[in-house]
Amino acid sequence: MSRTTLAELPHVTIDTVLIGQVRPFGPRGIPSGIDKRPLTEAVAVTTLGLAGDGQGDPKHHGGPEKALHHYAFDHYPAWRAELADISTQASAVLWAPGAFGENLSSSGLTEADVCIGDRFRLGTALVEVSQARQPCWKLNHRFGHAGISRAVQESLRTGWYYRVIEEGELRAGDALTLVSRPYPDWSLARLLRVLYVERLDFTALAEMAELPPLAESWRKLARQRVARHEVEDMEKRLAGG
C-alpha cells in the first residue's frame, strides 16, 4: 500500500522541465532523445508529450502511454555515492537533472509515494500515472557503465510515466497536485517489487493484470507470467542487441 494518502501528500514542485532532440547516440550512433536539456520557458503538454521532445525509437519510447517521464531527484545522491568509483561519466551526468532521460524532475516524491492511476494537475494539464519505467541498455551508454540498466532495475528507483488526460501548459516551478487516487494499494514501489523481485507471485500478478489505468503492455506481461509460470527474458532490453 502507498505510504502516502491523498491528504498527506506534500506540496511538490516541478523543479526542472526537460526536452531532447533526437541525435546519434552511443558507439553505433543509434538515434535517441535521451540527452534532454532544461527549459526556462513554458511548454505545451500534449497527449504525445512535451512539445519539441523527441524519441529516436517510437516503438519503445514515447507515445500516449509514455507521454512524460518523471524521475525523482531524491535518488541522485544515492546514485552519486554508488557510482563514484565506477564511472567518471556517471559522476558527470549525475550533477544535474536529466541523467535518466526524464522530462520532469522534482524532490519529495518517489515511487513509494505514487500509485498507478494517480491523477495529478501538472501546470494546467491533467496527467495520470500509467506505468513505471523498464530501464533499457541506453542507460549503460549514457552512464559509461555496462551495468547501469540492471542496477536501476534492481534498485527499484526507476521513475515513472504519465499519460495526458487533459492537454495544457507547464513551466519549471509549477505545482504537481494530486487530485485523485483510485488504487491506493498499488504504489509504484509495490508494482516494481512484483515485476522485479517477487516475480512469480501469481496472486499479485493476476490483480496487476486487472488494473484499468495500468498500461496494456504491463497488464499483458502479468497475464503471460501467470499463464506460462515463468518470467520473460529481460536480457536484450538490459544489455542491448
C-alpha positions as CSV (number, residue, x, y, z in Angstrom):
1,M,0.0,0.0,0.0
2,S,1.2,3.5,-0.6
3,R,2.5,5.1,2.5
4,T,1.0,8.5,1.5
5,T,-2.7,9.3,1.4
6,L,-4.3,12.0,-0.8
7,A,-4.4,14.4,2.2
8,E,-0.8,13.6,3.3
9,L,1.0,14.1,0.0
10,P,3.4,17.1,0.4
11,H,3.4,20.0,-1.9
12,V,5.5,19.1,-4.8
13,T,7.0,21.5,-7.4
14,I,8.4,20.5,-10.7
15,D,11.9,21.9,-10.4
16,T,13.1,21.2,-13.9
17,V,11.3,20.5,-17.2
18,L,13.4,18.9,-19.9
19,I,13.2,18.0,-23.6
20,G,15.6,16.5,-26.0
21,Q,16.3,16.4,-29.7
22,V,16.9,13.2,-31.5
23,R,20.7,12.8,-32.1
24,P,23.1,9.9,-32.8
25,F,23.8,8.1,-29.5
26,G,26.2,5.5,-28.3
27,P,29.0,3.8,-30.2
28,R,26.7,2.8,-33.1
29,G,25.1,6.2,-33.4
30,I,21.6,5.0,-32.8
31,P,19.1,7.9,-32.9
32,S,17.9,8.8,-29.4
33,G,16.4,11.7,-27.5
34,I,17.8,10.6,-24.1
35,D,20.1,13.7,-23.8
36,K,17.5,16.2,-22.5
37,R,18.1,19.8,-21.7
38,P,16.2,22.1,-19.2
39,L,13.6,24.6,-20.4
40,T,13.2,28.0,-18.9
41,E,10.0,28.9,-20.8
42,A,6.5,27.4,-20.7
43,V,6.0,24.3,-22.9
44,A,2.8,22.7,-24.3
45,V,1.9,19.4,-22.7
46,T,0.2,17.2,-25.3
47,T,-1.1,13.6,-25.4
48,L,2.2,12.7,-27.1
49,G,4.4,14.5,-24.6
50,L,6.1,17.9,-24.3
51,A,6.2,19.9,-27.5
52,G,9.6,19.7,-29.0
53,D,10.6,16.5,-27.2
54,G,11.9,13.7,-29.5
55,Q,12.2,9.9,-29.3
56,G,14.6,8.0,-31.6
57,D,12.7,4.7,-31.1
58,P,9.0,5.4,-31.1
59,K,8.2,1.7,-30.8
60,H,9.6,1.5,-27.3
61,H,9.7,5.2,-26.2
62,G,7.1,7.9,-26.1
63,G,3.5,7.6,-27.3
64,P,0.3,8.2,-25.3
65,E,1.2,5.7,-22.5
66,K,4.7,7.2,-22.0
67,A,4.0,10.8,-22.8
68,L,6.0,12.1,-19.8
69,H,8.8,10.6,-17.9
70,H,9.2,11.7,-14.2
71,Y,12.3,10.8,-12.2
72,A,12.8,11.7,-8.5
73,F,15.9,13.9,-7.9
74,D,15.8,12.4,-4.4
75,H,17.6,9.4,-5.9
76,Y,20.5,11.3,-7.3
77,P,22.6,11.4,-4.1
78,A,22.4,7.6,-3.7
79,W,23.4,7.1,-7.4
80,R,26.4,9.5,-7.0
81,A,27.6,7.5,-4.0
82,E,27.1,4.1,-5.6
83,L,28.7,5.1,-8.9
84,A,31.5,7.4,-7.8
85,D,34.2,4.8,-8.1
86,I,32.7,3.1,-11.2
87,S,32.4,5.6,-13.9
88,T,33.6,9.2,-14.2
89,Q,31.0,9.7,-17.0
90,A,28.3,8.7,-14.5
91,S,29.6,11.2,-12.0
92,A,29.4,13.9,-14.6
93,V,25.8,13.3,-15.7
94,L,24.5,13.0,-12.2
95,W,25.2,16.5,-11.1
96,A,22.1,17.9,-12.8
97,P,18.6,16.6,-13.6
98,G,18.2,14.7,-16.9
99,A,20.7,11.9,-16.3
100,F,17.9,9.3,-16.8
101,G,16.3,11.0,-19.8
102,E,13.5,12.3,-17.7
103,N,11.1,15.1,-18.7
104,L,10.2,16.1,-15.1
105,S,12.5,16.4,-12.1
106,S,11.3,17.1,-8.6
107,S,12.1,16.4,-4.9
108,G,9.8,15.0,-2.2
109,L,8.1,12.4,-4.4
110,T,9.3,8.9,-5.1
111,E,7.9,5.5,-6.2
112,A,6.8,4.8,-2.7
113,D,4.5,7.9,-2.8
114,V,2.9,7.4,-6.2
115,C,0.3,4.9,-7.2
116,I,-0.9,3.5,-10.6
117,G,-3.8,5.6,-11.7
118,D,-3.0,8.6,-9.7
119,R,-4.1,11.8,-11.4
120,F,-2.2,15.0,-11.0
121,R,-2.7,18.5,-12.0
122,L,0.6,19.4,-13.7
123,G,0.7,23.0,-14.6
124,T,-2.6,23.4,-16.4
125,A,-2.6,19.8,-17.8
126,L,-4.1,16.8,-16.1
127,V,-2.0,13.6,-16.2
128,E,-2.4,10.0,-15.0
129,V,0.3,7.6,-13.8
130,S,0.3,4.8,-16.4
131,Q,3.4,2.6,-15.6
132,A,6.8,2.6,-14.0
133,R,9.9,2.6,-16.2
134,Q,11.6,-0.5,-17.6
135,P,15.2,0.6,-17.9
136,C,17.0,-0.3,-21.1
137,W,20.5,-0.6,-22.4
138,K,20.7,3.0,-23.4
139,L,21.4,4.0,-19.8
140,N,24.5,1.9,-20.0
141,H,25.9,4.2,-22.7
142,R,24.6,7.3,-21.0
143,F,26.5,6.5,-17.8
144,G,29.5,4.8,-19.4
145,H,29.0,1.6,-17.4
146,A,27.6,-1.6,-18.8
147,G,25.7,-2.5,-15.6
148,I,23.6,0.6,-15.1
149,S,20.3,-0.5,-16.6
150,R,20.4,-3.6,-14.4
151,A,21.3,-1.6,-11.4
152,V,18.4,0.8,-12.0
153,Q,16.0,-2.2,-12.3
154,E,17.4,-3.9,-9.2
155,S,17.3,-0.7,-7.1
156,L,13.6,-0.2,-8.0
157,R,14.5,3.5,-8.4
158,T,13.2,3.6,-12.0
159,G,11.0,6.6,-12.3
160,W,7.5,6.5,-13.9
161,Y,5.4,7.6,-16.8
162,Y,2.2,9.7,-17.3
163,R,-0.5,9.6,-19.9
164,V,-2.0,13.0,-20.6
165,I,-5.8,13.2,-19.8
166,E,-6.1,17.0,-20.5
167,E,-3.6,18.9,-22.5
168,G,-2.2,22.1,-21.1
169,E,1.0,24.1,-20.4
170,L,3.8,23.6,-18.0
171,R,6.9,25.5,-16.8
172,A,9.6,24.9,-14.2
173,G,8.3,25.9,-10.8
174,D,4.7,24.8,-11.4
175,A,3.0,22.6,-8.8
176,L,2.2,18.9,-9.2
177,T,-1.0,18.4,-7.3
178,L,-2.6,15.0,-6.6
179,V,-6.4,15.2,-7.4
180,S,-7.4,11.5,-7.3
181,R,-6.1,8.1,-6.2
182,P,-8.3,5.2,-7.2
183,Y,-5.8,2.4,-6.4
184,P,-4.0,3.3,-3.1
185,D,-2.9,-0.4,-2.7
186,W,-0.9,-0.2,-5.9
187,S,2.1,2.1,-5.2
188,L,4.8,2.0,-7.9
189,A,7.1,0.5,-5.2
190,R,4.7,-2.4,-4.9
191,L,4.3,-2.7,-8.7
192,L,8.1,-2.8,-9.2
193,R,8.6,-5.4,-6.5
194,V,6.0,-7.7,-8.2
195,L,7.8,-7.1,-11.6
196,Y,11.4,-7.4,-10.5
197,V,11.6,-9.1,-7.0
198,E,8.6,-11.3,-6.3
199,R,8.4,-12.2,-10.0
200,L,6.1,-15.2,-9.8
201,D,3.6,-14.0,-7.2
202,F,0.6,-15.2,-9.2
203,T,-2.0,-13.6,-6.9
204,A,-0.4,-10.2,-7.2
205,L,0.2,-10.7,-11.0
206,A,-3.5,-11.6,-11.5
207,E,-4.5,-8.4,-9.6
208,M,-2.0,-6.4,-11.5
209,A,-3.4,-7.6,-14.9
210,E,-6.8,-6.2,-13.9
211,L,-5.7,-2.6,-13.1
212,P,-7.6,-0.5,-15.6
213,P,-5.1,2.5,-15.6
214,L,-2.0,0.3,-16.0
215,A,-0.6,0.4,-19.5
216,E,-1.8,-2.6,-21.5
217,S,1.8,-3.8,-22.2
218,W,2.3,-4.3,-18.4
219,R,-1.1,-6.0,-18.0
220,K,-0.2,-8.3,-20.8
221,L,3.1,-9.1,-19.2
222,A,1.4,-10.0,-16.0
223,R,-1.1,-12.3,-17.8
224,Q,1.7,-14.0,-19.6
225,R,3.6,-14.8,-16.4
226,V,0.5,-16.3,-14.9
227,A,-0.2,-18.4,-18.0
228,R,3.3,-19.6,-18.6
229,H,4.5,-19.8,-15.0
230,E,7.8,-18.2,-16.0
231,V,9.5,-14.8,-16.2
232,E,10.1,-13.3,-19.6
233,D,13.7,-12.8,-20.9
234,M,14.9,-9.3,-19.9
235,E,18.4,-9.6,-21.3
236,K,18.0,-7.9,-24.6
237,R,16.3,-4.9,-23.0
238,L,19.0,-4.6,-20.4
239,A,22.1,-5.4,-22.4
240,G,21.2,-4.4,-26.0
241,G,21.2,-6.4,-29.2
